């Protein structure tokens, strides 16, 4: 791609900025609600572009550690699900719970980070 073309995050930022600063204040009722939904969707897409690749790599590494062998993330995830159904993992297994908790946190960082607690100051 030519260097002069804005990247996807920059385009999303521009669209979100326009919708929030210029369009949203002029709307009310149904159209204001729909504009707010659109802003939220665009922000989620922006977060997914930024975070999903790293999350996928981290999840694959956690799954490989849990299952004891490398593989593709989706294959490892299906294997883990099958092994949980088969009873190979106790539902209170600390490593399993840590993986599931981290996977949920990563999903929320994309879908709605407002649902995550504020990090503790340290």
N, CA, C and O atoms as CSV, one atom per row, in Angstrom:
chain,resi,resn,atom,element,x,y,z
A,1,UNK,N,N,0.832,-1.187,0.000
A,1,UNK,CA,C,0.000,0.000,0.000
A,1,UNK,C,C,0.870,1.242,0.000
A,1,UNK,O,O,1.929,1.259,0.629
A,2,UNK,N,N,0.444,2.261,-0.686
A,2,UNK,CA,C,1.210,3.512,-0.674
A,2,UNK,C,C,1.252,4.111,0.733
A,2,UNK,O,O,0.290,4.003,1.493
A,3,UNK,N,N,2.360,4.732,1.064
A,3,UNK,CA,C,2.536,5.321,2.391
A,3,UNK,C,C,1.605,6.503,2.620
A,3,UNK,O,O,1.372,6.885,3.767
A,4,UNK,N,N,1.065,7.094,1.546
A,4,UNK,CA,C,0.214,8.269,1.720
A,4,UNK,C,C,-1.215,7.897,2.110
A,4,UNK,O,O,-1.988,8.764,2.519
A,5,UNK,N,N,-1.572,6.624,1.990
A,5,UNK,CA,C,-2.920,6.194,2.332
A,5,UNK,C,C,-3.025,5.979,3.845
A,5,UNK,O,O,-2.187,5.281,4.416
A,6,UNK,N,N,-4.032,6.559,4.508
A,6,UNK,CA,C,-4.156,6.346,5.953
A,6,UNK,C,C,-4.441,4.875,6.259
A,6,UNK,O,O,-5.095,4.175,5.487
A,7,UNK,N,N,-3.931,4.431,7.406
A,7,UNK,CA,C,-4.191,3.047,7.785
A,7,UNK,C,C,-5.590,2.911,8.397
A,7,UNK,O,O,-6.241,3.907,8.713
A,8,UNK,N,N,-6.035,1.676,8.555
A,8,UNK,CA,C,-7.394,1.416,9.033
A,8,UNK,C,C,-7.680,2.074,10.391
A,8,UNK,O,O,-8.739,2.681,10.548
A,9,UNK,N,N,-6.783,1.976,11.371
A,9,UNK,CA,C,-7.073,2.642,12.641
A,9,UNK,C,C,-7.263,4.157,12.502
A,9,UNK,O,O,-8.124,4.736,13.164
A,10,UNK,N,N,-6.470,4.792,11.653
A,10,UNK,CA,C,-6.614,6.236,11.451
A,10,UNK,C,C,-7.959,6.563,10.810
A,10,UNK,O,O,-8.605,7.545,11.175
A,11,UNK,N,N,-8.373,5.742,9.859
A,11,UNK,CA,C,-9.684,5.948,9.234
A,11,UNK,C,C,-10.808,5.759,10.238
A,11,UNK,O,O,-11.766,6.532,10.259
A,12,UNK,N,N,-10.693,4.732,11.070
A,12,UNK,CA,C,-11.704,4.506,12.101
A,12,UNK,C,C,-11.737,5.656,13.098
A,12,UNK,O,O,-12.814,6.095,13.502
A,13,UNK,N,N,-10.573,6.146,13.495
A,13,UNK,CA,C,-10.514,7.292,14.411
A,13,UNK,C,C,-11.230,8.500,13.817
A,13,UNK,O,O,-11.978,9.187,14.513
A,14,UNK,N,N,-11.001,8.759,12.524
A,14,UNK,CA,C,-11.634,9.904,11.869
A,14,UNK,C,C,-13.150,9.738,11.829
A,14,UNK,O,O,-13.884,10.694,12.078
A,15,UNK,N,N,-13.622,8.539,11.519
A,15,UNK,CA,C,-15.068,8.289,11.466
A,15,UNK,C,C,-15.690,8.442,12.847
A,15,UNK,O,O,-16.740,9.067,12.992
A,16,UNK,N,N,-15.046,7.873,13.859
A,16,UNK,CA,C,-15.561,7.973,15.231
A,16,UNK,C,C,-15.594,9.424,15.674
A,16,UNK,O,O,-16.574,9.873,16.269
A,17,UNK,N,N,-14.535,10.155,15.391
A,17,UNK,CA,C,-14.463,11.559,15.783
A,17,UNK,C,C,-15.600,12.359,15.137
A,17,UNK,O,O,-16.268,13.144,15.809
A,18,UNK,N,N,-15.815,12.160,13.850
A,18,UNK,CA,C,-16.909,12.873,13.169
A,18,UNK,C,C,-18.257,12.530,13.799
A,18,UNK,O,O,-19.050,13.422,14.101
A,19,UNK,N,N,-18.509,11.261,13.993
A,19,UNK,CA,C,-19.803,10.848,14.535
A,19,UNK,C,C,-20.025,11.409,15.938
A,19,UNK,O,O,-21.113,11.892,16.253
A,20,UNK,N,N,-18.999,11.345,16.774
A,20,UNK,CA,C,-19.149,11.793,18.164
A,20,UNK,C,C,-19.207,13.310,18.300
A,20,UNK,O,O,-20.045,13.839,19.031
A,21,UNK,N,N,-18.323,14.009,17.600
A,21,UNK,CA,C,-18.201,15.455,17.800
A,21,UNK,C,C,-19.163,16.278,16.956
A,21,UNK,O,O,-19.643,17.323,17.396
A,22,UNK,N,N,-19.449,15.805,15.728
A,22,UNK,CA,C,-20.253,16.631,14.827
A,22,UNK,C,C,-21.677,16.118,14.634
A,22,UNK,O,O,-22.632,16.892,14.709
A,23,UNK,N,N,-21.821,14.835,14.389
A,23,UNK,CA,C,-23.148,14.319,14.071
A,23,UNK,C,C,-23.988,14.054,15.318
A,23,UNK,O,O,-25.137,14.490,15.391
A,24,UNK,N,N,-23.436,13.353,16.289
A,24,UNK,CA,C,-24.202,12.959,17.470
A,24,UNK,C,C,-24.899,14.130,18.173
A,24,UNK,O,O,-26.062,13.990,18.551
A,25,UNK,N,N,-24.240,15.274,18.361
A,25,UNK,CA,C,-24.905,16.387,19.043
A,25,UNK,C,C,-26.122,16.949,18.284
A,25,UNK,O,O,-26.948,17.653,18.865
A,26,UNK,N,N,-26.223,16.642,17.019
A,26,UNK,CA,C,-27.345,17.170,16.223
A,26,UNK,C,C,-28.541,16.223,16.199
A,26,UNK,O,O,-29.587,16.559,15.644
A,27,UNK,N,N,-28.392,15.053,16.793
A,27,UNK,CA,C,-29.429,14.025,16.709
A,27,UNK,C,C,-30.152,13.850,18.033
A,27,UNK,O,O,-29.648,14.218,19.094
A,28,UNK,N,N,-31.338,13.281,17.943
A,28,UNK,CA,C,-32.044,12.882,19.157
A,28,UNK,C,C,-32.808,11.597,18.873
A,28,UNK,O,O,-32.922,11.161,17.727
A,29,UNK,N,N,-33.327,11.006,19.935
A,29,UNK,CA,C,-34.158,9.827,19.810
A,29,UNK,C,C,-33.462,8.654,19.134
A,29,UNK,O,O,-32.304,8.341,19.412
A,30,UNK,N,N,-34.203,8.021,18.242
A,30,UNK,CA,C,-33.756,6.814,17.553
A,30,UNK,C,C,-32.427,7.024,16.832
A,30,UNK,O,O,-31.529,6.191,16.951
A,31,UNK,N,N,-32.282,8.117,16.090
A,31,UNK,CA,C,-31.065,8.339,15.313
A,31,UNK,C,C,-29.857,8.609,16.222
A,31,UNK,O,O,-28.739,8.217,15.888
A,32,UNK,N,N,-30.065,9.259,17.341
A,32,UNK,CA,C,-28.974,9.455,18.303
A,32,UNK,C,C,-28.521,8.110,18.858
A,32,UNK,O,O,-27.324,7.846,18.978
A,33,UNK,N,N,-29.488,7.268,19.194
A,33,UNK,CA,C,-29.164,5.934,19.699
A,33,UNK,C,C,-28.392,5.136,18.646
A,33,UNK,O,O,-27.374,4.522,18.966
A,34,UNK,N,N,-28.859,5.137,17.408
A,34,UNK,CA,C,-28.206,4.386,16.341
A,34,UNK,C,C,-26.799,4.927,16.058
A,34,UNK,O,O,-25.892,4.155,15.749
A,35,UNK,N,N,-26.620,6.205,16.160
A,35,UNK,CA,C,-25.294,6.807,15.973
A,35,UNK,C,C,-24.357,6.341,17.089
A,35,UNK,O,O,-23.203,5.999,16.828
A,36,UNK,N,N,-24.844,6.327,18.314
A,36,UNK,CA,C,-24.036,5.868,19.452
A,36,UNK,C,C,-23.659,4.393,19.254
A,36,UNK,O,O,-22.517,4.014,19.516
A,37,UNK,N,N,-24.598,3.560,18.797
A,37,UNK,CA,C,-24.304,2.147,18.522
A,37,UNK,C,C,-23.218,2.039,17.462
A,37,UNK,O,O,-22.299,1.230,17.593
A,38,UNK,N,N,-23.316,2.846,16.415
A,38,UNK,CA,C,-22.327,2.828,15.334
A,38,UNK,C,C,-20.946,3.225,15.849
A,38,UNK,O,O,-19.948,2.613,15.467
A,39,UNK,N,N,-20.876,4.228,16.699
A,39,UNK,CA,C,-19.605,4.636,17.303
A,39,UNK,C,C,-19.015,3.473,18.091
A,39,UNK,O,O,-17.820,3.196,17.995
A,40,UNK,N,N,-19.853,2.793,18.869
A,40,UNK,CA,C,-19.377,1.665,19.667
A,40,UNK,C,C,-18.866,0.526,18.784
A,40,UNK,O,O,-17.852,-0.095,19.101
A,41,UNK,N,N,-19.555,0.249,17.690
A,41,UNK,CA,C,-19.127,-0.803,16.765
A,41,UNK,C,C,-17.773,-0.441,16.135
A,41,UNK,O,O,-16.872,-1.277,16.071
A,42,UNK,N,N,-17.638,0.796,15.678
A,42,UNK,CA,C,-16.372,1.221,15.073
A,42,UNK,C,C,-15.231,1.167,16.082
A,42,UNK,O,O,-14.116,0.781,15.730
A,43,UNK,N,N,-15.489,1.542,17.316
A,43,UNK,CA,C,-14.459,1.487,18.355
A,43,UNK,C,C,-14.062,0.034,18.634
A,43,UNK,O,O,-12.890,-0.257,18.874
A,44,UNK,N,N,-15.032,-0.868,18.602
A,44,UNK,CA,C,-14.721,-2.280,18.812
A,44,UNK,C,C,-13.865,-2.823,17.660
A,44,UNK,O,O,-12.922,-3.580,17.893
A,45,UNK,N,N,-14.187,-2.446,16.442
A,45,UNK,CA,C,-13.380,-2.867,15.289
A,45,UNK,C,C,-11.956,-2.336,15.432
A,45,UNK,O,O,-10.997,-3.059,15.159
A,46,UNK,N,N,-11.810,-1.097,15.852
A,46,UNK,CA,C,-10.483,-0.503,16.059
A,46,UNK,C,C,-9.694,-1.300,17.104
A,46,UNK,O,O,-8.517,-1.598,16.904
A,47,UNK,N,N,-10.351,-1.643,18.222
A,47,UNK,CA,C,-9.674,-2.430,19.267
A,47,UNK,C,C,-9.307,-3.815,18.747
A,47,UNK,O,O,-8.232,-4.329,19.055
A,48,UNK,N,N,-10.191,-4.418,17.962
A,48,UNK,CA,C,-9.904,-5.753,17.437
A,48,UNK,C,C,-8.690,-5.722,16.501
A,48,UNK,O,O,-7.831,-6.602,16.574
A,49,UNK,N,N,-8.615,-4.732,15.639
A,49,UNK,CA,C,-7.448,-4.613,14.754
A,49,UNK,C,C,-6.160,-4.484,15.560
A,49,UNK,O,O,-5.130,-5.047,15.190
A,50,UNK,N,N,-6.223,-3.749,16.652
A,50,UNK,CA,C,-5.028,-3.494,17.455
A,50,UNK,C,C,-4.664,-4.668,18.357
A,50,UNK,O,O,-3.483,-4.964,18.537
A,51,UNK,N,N,-5.660,-5.340,18.925
A,51,UNK,CA,C,-5.389,-6.305,19.990
A,51,UNK,C,C,-5.496,-7.773,19.591
A,51,UNK,O,O,-4.809,-8.615,20.169
A,52,UNK,N,N,-6.336,-8.095,18.624
A,52,UNK,CA,C,-6.629,-9.503,18.332
A,52,UNK,C,C,-5.393,-10.332,17.962
A,52,UNK,O,O,-5.272,-11.460,18.440
A,53,UNK,N,N,-4.478,-9.831,17.143
A,53,UNK,CA,C,-3.314,-10.677,16.813
A,53,UNK,C,C,-2.496,-11.086,18.049
A,53,UNK,O,O,-2.110,-12.247,18.184
A,54,UNK,N,N,-2.239,-10.140,18.934
A,54,UNK,CA,C,-1.497,-10.456,20.155
A,54,UNK,C,C,-2.263,-11.390,21.068
A,54,UNK,O,O,-1.681,-12.289,21.675
A,55,UNK,N,N,-3.563,-11.183,21.167
A,55,UNK,CA,C,-4.395,-12.064,21.990
A,55,UNK,C,C,-4.375,-13.483,21.438
A,55,UNK,O,O,-4.290,-14.445,22.200
A,56,UNK,N,N,-4.452,-13.616,20.125
A,56,UNK,CA,C,-4.453,-14.945,19.502
A,56,UNK,C,C,-3.139,-15.674,19.788
A,56,UNK,O,O,-3.144,-16.866,20.098
A,57,UNK,N,N,-2.023,-14.965,19.685
A,57,UNK,CA,C,-0.722,-15.578,19.976
A,57,UNK,C,C,-0.630,-16.000,21.437
A,57,UNK,O,O,-0.143,-17.090,21.739
A,58,UNK,N,N,-1.095,-15.148,22.342
A,58,UNK,CA,C,-1.056,-15.468,23.765
A,58,UNK,C,C,-1.958,-16.657,24.084
A,58,UNK,O,O,-1.594,-17.530,24.871
A,59,UNK,N,N,-3.138,-16.682,23.466
A,59,UNK,CA,C,-4.051,-17.804,23.709
A,59,UNK,C,C,-3.447,-19.107,23.200
A,59,UNK,O,O,-3.527,-20.133,23.876
A,60,UNK,N,N,-2.840,-19.075,22.009
A,60,UNK,CA,C,-2.214,-20.272,21.463
A,60,UNK,C,C,-1.125,-20.775,22.408
A,60,UNK,O,O,-1.016,-21.981,22.628
A,61,UNK,N,N,-0.331,-19.890,22.961
A,61,UNK,CA,C,0.728,-20.285,23.894
A,61,UNK,C,C,0.139,-20.888,25.168
A,61,UNK,O,O,0.651,-21.887,25.672
A,62,UNK,N,N,-0.931,-20.293,25.690
A,62,UNK,CA,C,-1.566,-20.848,26.899
A,62,UNK,C,C,-2.137,-22.234,26.623
A,62,UNK,O,O,-1.983,-23.149,27.433
A,63,UNK,N,N,-2.802,-22.385,25.471
A,63,UNK,CA,C,-3.384,-23.679,25.112
A,63,UNK,C,C,-2.298,-24.738,24.946
A,63,UNK,O,O,-2.456,-25.865,25.415
A,64,UNK,N,N,-1.204,-24.388,24.287
A,64,UNK,CA,C,-0.107,-25.336,24.109
A,64,UNK,C,C,0.456,-25.767,25.458
A,64,UNK,O,O,0.769,-26.941,25.656
A,65,UNK,N,N,0.586,-24.822,26.385
A,65,UNK,CA,C,1.083,-25.164,27.721
A,65,UNK,C,C,0.097,-26.076,28.459
A,65,UNK,O,O,0.505,-27.037,29.110
A,66,UNK,N,N,-1.191,-25.772,28.355
A,66,UNK,CA,C,-2.211,-26.594,29.014
A,66,UNK,C,C,-2.250,-28.012,28.456
A,66,UNK,O,O,-2.352,-28.980,29.210
A,67,UNK,N,N,-2.169,-28.130,27.140
A,67,UNK,CA,C,-2.330,-29.422,26.487
A,67,UNK,C,C,-1.018,-30.181,26.328
A,67,UNK,O,O,-1.018,-31.383,26.060
A,68,UNK,N,N,0.091,-29.482,26.493
A,68,UNK,CA,C,1.382,-30.147,26.451
A,68,UNK,C,C,1.965,-30.357,25.069
A,68,UNK,O,O,2.891,-31.150,24.900
A,69,UNK,N,N,1.434,-29.655,24.076
A,69,UNK,CA,C,1.994,-29.756,22.721
A,69,UNK,C,C,1.600,-28.531,21.918
A,69,UNK,O,O,0.587,-27.893,22.204
A,70,UNK,N,N,2.411,-28.198,20.899
A,70,UNK,CA,C,2.095,-27.039,20.066
A,70,UNK,C,C,0.992,-27.361,19.069
A,70,UNK,O,O,0.611,-28.517,18.886
A,71,UNK,N,N,0.491,-26.314,18.434
A,71,UNK,CA,C,-0.528,-26.479,17.406
A,71,UNK,C,C,-1.132,-25.142,17.044
A,71,UNK,O,O,-0.740,-24.095,17.559
A,72,UNK,N,N,-2.094,-25.204,16.146
A,72,UNK,CA,C,-2.843,-24.002,15.766
A,72,UNK,C,C,-3.860,-23.689,16.855
A,72,UNK,O,O,-4.408,-24.592,17.488
A,73,UNK,N,N,-4.103,-22.417,17.061
A,73,UNK,CA,C,-4.987,-21.991,18.149
A,73,UNK,C,C,-6.358,-22.645,18.074
A,73,UNK,O,O,-6.840,-23.174,19.076
A,74,UNK,N,N,-6.998,-22.623,16.907
A,74,UNK,CA,C,-8.352,-23.181,16.800
A,74,UNK,C,C,-8.366,-24.681,17.070
A,74,UNK,O,O,-9.278,-25.190,17.722
A,75,UNK,N,N,-7.356,-25.388,16.570
A,75,UNK,CA,C,-7.269,-26.831,16.811
A,75,UNK,C,C,-7.060,-27.114,18.295
A,75,UNK,O,O,-7.695,-28.005,18.861
A,76,UNK,N,N,-6.171,-26.356,18.916
A,76,UNK,CA,C,-5.913,-26.531,20.343
A,76,UNK,C,C,-7.153,-26.220,21.170
A,76,UNK,O,O,-7.444,-26.910,22.147
A,77,UNK,N,N,-7.879,-25.184,20.777
A,77,UNK,CA,C,-9.096,-24.815,21.499
A,77,UNK,C,C,-10.145,-25.931,21.402
A,77,UNK,O,O,-10.790,-26.272,22.393
A,78,UNK,N,N,-10.308,-26.492,20.203
A,78,UNK,CA,C,-11.258,-27.607,20.042
A,78,UNK,C,C,-10.820,-28.819,20.862
A,78,UNK,O,O,-11.645,-29.507,21.464
A,79,UNK,N,N,-9.517,-29.067,20.876
A,79,UNK,CA,C,-9.017,-30.189,21.674
A,79,UNK,C,C,-9.276,-29.963,23.157
A,79,UNK,O,O,-9.691,-30.886,23.858
A,80,UNK,N,N,-9.040,-28.763,23.638
A,80,UNK,CA,C,-9.298,-28.471,25.046
A,80,UNK,C,C,-10.772,-28.681,25.370
A,80,UNK,O,O,-11.102,-29.283,26.392
A,81,UNK,N,N,-11.653,-28.192,24.515
A,81,UNK,CA,C,-13.091,-28.377,24.751
A,81,UNK,C,C,-13.445,-29.859,24.801
A,81,UNK,O,O,-14.205,-30.285,25.671
A,82,UNK,N,N,-12.908,-30.639,23.886
A,82,UNK,CA,C,-13.191,-32.080,23.859
A,82,UNK,C,C,-12.655,-32.757,25.118
A,82,UNK,O,O,-13.304,-33.639,25.680
A,83,UNK,N,N,-11.474,-32.342,25.554
A,83,UNK,CA,C,-10.900,-32.953,26.754
A,83,UNK,C,C,-11.638,-32.537,28.018
A,83,UNK,O,O,-11.724,-33.316,28.967
A,84,UNK,N,N,-12.170,-31.326,28.044
A,84,UNK,CA,C,-13.003,-30.918,29.185
A,84,UNK,C,C,-14.263,-31.781,29.210
A,84,UNK,O,O,-14.647,-32.303,30.257
A,85,UNK,N,N,-14.916,-31.928,28.025
A,85,UNK,CA,C,-16.124,-32.774,27.952
A,85,UNK,C,C,-15.831,-34.209,28.361
A,85,UNK,O,O,-16.666,-34.864,28.984
A,86,UNK,N,N,-14.641,-34.699,28.010
A,86,UNK,CA,C,-14.271,-36.081,28.332
A,86,UNK,C,C,-13.875,-36.250,29.799
A,86,UNK,O,O,-13.686,-37.373,30.267
A,87,UNK,N,N,-13.752,-35.146,30.516
A,87,UNK,CA,C,-13.388,-35.220,31.926
A,87,UNK,C,C,-11.894,-35.251,32.179
A,87,UNK,O,O,-11.464,-35.555,33.292
A,88,UNK,N,N,-11.089,-34.939,31.160
A,88,UNK,CA,C,-9.635,-34.946,31.322
A,88,UNK,C,C,-9.130,-33.770,32.150
A,88,UNK,O,O,-8.013,-33.800,32.666
A,89,UNK,N,N,-9.951,-32.741,32.274
A,89,UNK,CA,C,-9.601,-31.577,33.086
A,89,UNK,C,C,-10.674,-31.392,34.153
A,89,UNK,O,O,-11.867,-31.398,33.850
A,90,UNK,N,N,-10.249,-31.230,35.392
A,90,UNK,CA,C,-11.188,-30.880,36.456
A,90,UNK,C,C,-11.590,-29.429,36.250
A,90,UNK,O,O,-10.753,-28.594,35.908
A,91,UNK,N,N,-12.849,-29.127,36.453
A,91,UNK,CA,C,-13.323,-27.761,36.222
A,91,UNK,C,C,-12.727,-26.750,37.193
A,91,UNK,O,O,-12.821,-25.543,36.971
A,92,UNK,N,N,-12.110,-27.242,38.279
A,92,UNK,CA,C,-11.451,-26.322,39.206
A,92,UNK,C,C,-9.931,-26.351,39.059
A,92,UNK,O,O,-9.215,-25.863,39.933
A,93,UNK,N,N,-9.435,-26.920,37.962
A,93,UNK,CA,C,-8.001,-26.959,37.681
A,93,UNK,C,C,-7.475,-25.527,37.597
A,93,UNK,O,O,-7.953,-24.751,36.769
A,94,UNK,N,N,-6.504,-25.160,38.433
A,94,UNK,CA,C,-6.011,-23.767,38.443
A,94,UNK,C,C,-5.484,-23.292,37.089
A,94,UNK,O,O,-5.712,-22.143,36.710
A,95,UNK,N,N,-4.783,-24.158,36.357
A,95,UNK,CA,C,-4.252,-23.753,35.055
A,95,UNK,C,C,-5.380,-23.518,34.063
A,95,UNK,O,O,-5.330,-22.569,33.281
A,96,UNK,N,N,-6.391,-24.368,34.087
A,96,UNK,CA,C,-7.551,-24.201,33.207
A,96,UNK,C,C,-8.286,-22.907,33.545
A,96,UNK,O,O,-8.633,-22.129,32.655
A,97,UNK,N,N,-8.517,-22.685,34.830
A,97,UNK,CA,C,-9.223,-21.470,35.249
A,97,UNK,C,C,-8.432,-20.213,34.880
A,97,UNK,O,O,-9.015,-19.212,34.462
A,98,UNK,N,N,-7.113,-20.265,35.033
A,98,UNK,CA,C,-6.292,-19.101,34.667
A,98,UNK,C,C,-6.399,-18.831,33.169
A,98,UNK,O,O,-6.502,-17.676,32.756
A,99,UNK,N,N,-6.376,-19.880,32.355
A,99,UNK,CA,C,-6.524,-19.712,30.903
A,99,UNK,C,C,-7.888,-19.121,30.566
A,99,UNK,O,O,-7.973,-18.168,29.792
A,100,UNK,N,N,-8.946,-19.672,31.134
A,100,UNK,CA,C,-10.295,-19.185,30.832
A,100,UNK,C,C,-10.466,-17.737,31.291
A,100,UNK,O,O,-11.076,-16.929,30.591
A,101,UNK,N,N,-9.936,-17.416,32.449
A,101,UNK,CA,C,-10.032,-16.041,32.970
A,101,UNK,C,C,-9.297,-15.070,32.045
A,101,UNK,O,O,-9.821,-14.006,31.717
A,102,UNK,N,N,-8.089,-15.436,31.629
A,102,UNK,CA,C,-7.315,-14.557,30.751
A,102,UNK,C,C,-7.983,-14.421,29.385
A,102,UNK,O,O,-7.975,-13.340,28.797
A,103,UNK,N,N,-8.556,-15.504,28.880
A,103,UNK,CA,C,-9.267,-15.444,27.594
A,103,UNK,C,C,-10.460,-14.505,27.684
A,103,UNK,O,O,-10.734,-13.752,26.750
A,104,UNK,N,N,-11.168,-14.546,28.805
A,104,UNK,CA,C,-12.304,-13.648,29.000
A,104,UNK,C,C,-11.845,-12.195,29.087
A,104,UNK,O,O,-12.466,-11.311,28.497
A,105,UNK,N,N,-10.781,-11.953,29.806
A,105,UNK,CA,C,-10.245,-10.593,29.912
A,105,UNK,C,C,-9.857,-10.064,28.532
A,105,UNK,O,O,-10.153,-8.918,28.193
A,106,UNK,N,N,-9.194,-10.903,27.742
A,106,UNK,CA,C,-8.785,-10.478,26.400
A,106,UNK,C,C,-9.998,-10.192,25.517
A,106,UNK,O,O,-9.997,-9.229,24.751
A,107,UNK,N,N,-11.029,-11.027,25.624
A,107,UNK,CA,C,-12.247,-10.796,24.837
A,107,UNK,C,C,-12.911,-9.481,25.255
A,107,UNK,O,O,-13.379,-8.725,24.404
A,108,UNK,N,N,-12.952,-9.210,26.554
A,108,UNK,CA,C,-13.561,-7.965,27.031
A,108,UNK,C,C,-12.742,-6.742,26.649
A,108,UNK,O,O,-13.307,-5.671,26.432
A,109,UNK,N,N,-11.423,-6.876,26.562
A,109,UNK,CA,C,-10.589,-5.743,26.133
A,109,UNK,C,C,-10.971,-5.301,24.725
A,109,UNK,O,O,-10.793,-4.138,24.365
A,110,UNK,N,N,-11.498,-6.232,23.930
A,110,UNK,CA,C,-11.943,-5.902,22.582
A,110,UNK,C,C,-13.408,-5.496,22.586
A,110,UNK,O,O,-13.756,-4.430,22.078
A,111,UNK,N,N,-14.267,-6.333,23.151
A,111,UNK,CA,C,-15.714,-6.095,23.013
A,111,UNK,C,C,-16.218,-4.944,23.865
A,111,UNK,O,O,-17.024,-4.141,23.395
A,112,UNK,N,N,-15.765,-4.844,25.101
A,112,UNK,CA,C,-16.216,-3.745,25.958
A,112,UNK,C,C,-15.294,-3.605,27.163
A,112,UNK,O,O,-15.586,-4.152,28.226
A,113,UNK,N,N,-14.188,-2.883,27.015
A,113,UNK,CA,C,-13.243,-2.764,28.117
A,113,UNK,C,C,-13.809,-2.062,29.350
A,113,UNK,O,O,-13.216,-2.139,30.426
A,114,UNK,N,N,-14.933,-1.388,29.210
A,114,UNK,CA,C,-15.554,-0.736,30.370
A,114,UNK,C,C,-16.025,-1.760,31.399
A,114,UNK,O,O,-16.220,-1.421,32.566
A,115,UNK,N,N,-16.209,-3.017,30.973
A,115,UNK,CA,C,-16.662,-4.058,31.891
A,115,UNK,C,C,-15.537,-4.620,32.745
A,115,UNK,O,O,-15.787,-5.383,33.678
A,116,UNK,N,N,-14.297,-4.248,32.433
A,116,UNK,CA,C,-13.162,-4.716,33.204
A,116,UNK,C,C,-12.924,-3.780,34.383
A,116,UNK,O,O,-13.134,-2.572,34.279
A,117,UNK,N,N,-12.485,-4.344,35.501
A,117,UNK,CA,C,-12.161,-3.474,36.638
A,117,UNK,C,C,-10.949,-2.616,36.323
A,117,UNK,O,O,-10.099,-2.988,35.513
A,118,UNK,N,N,-10.883,-1.480,36.964
A,118,UNK,CA,C,-9.722,-0.602,36.810
A,118,UNK,C,C,-8.508,-1.321,37.384
A,118,UNK,O,O,-8.618,-1.967,38.426
A,119,UNK,N,N,-7.345,-1.223,36.725
A,119,UNK,CA,C,-6.133,-1.842,37.282
A,119,UNK,C,C,-5.781,-1.181,38.614
A,119,UNK,O,O,-5.937,0.025,38.799
A,120,UNK,N,N,-5.304,-2.016,39.525
A,120,UNK,CA,C,-4.930,-1.484,40.845
A,120,UNK,C,C,-3.641,-0.693,40.731
A,120,UNK,O,O,-2.709,-1.091,40.032
A,121,UNK,N,N,-3.601,0.442,41.435
A,121,UNK,CA,C,-2.384,1.263,41.465
A,121,UNK,C,C,-1.344,0.529,42.281
A,121,UNK,O,O,-1.661,-0.033,43.330
A,122,UNK,N,N,-0.148,0.526,41.831
A,122,UNK,CA,C,0.856,-0.227,42.574
A,122,UNK,C,C,2.111,0.428,42.540
A,122,UNK,O,O,3.081,-0.064,43.116
